[in-house]
C-alpha cells in the first residue's frame, strides 16, 4: 500500500505546478455577501403631518437600481405609494410592521428605530 503513496508523492514532487490537495481552485465561486441590516424609521416631520416609513441603511456600494427594485416590490406588496432616492426608500403611511415582515422575507435583516 505504501508503494503507490510513495509513487504519487514522487510524481507530485516532480510537478510542483500541480495544485495540492487542500487548496481550493481559484475559479471556485465565493459565498454571496450577506444582505445588509436595514433601519425602518417612522417619520412625520416636514410632511405636513403626513406619515411616512423610511427604510435606510443600504451600503453606499449598493446600486441605485437594486434599491429601486426593492422599493418597487415593497410598494406593490403593500399597495401604497413611495419612492427611492438618495439610498433610502420612502413608503407612504405608518407601515413599519408590514415593511419589516416583507423585508425579512426578502432576506434582509431589519431593525425598527423610533
Secondary structure, 3 states (H helix, E strand, C coil): CHHHHHHHHHHHHHCCCCCCCCCCCCCCCCCCCCCCEEEEEEECCCCCCCCEEEEECCCCCCCHHHHHHHHHHHHHHHCCCEEEECCEEEEECCCHHHHHHHHHHCCCEEEEEC
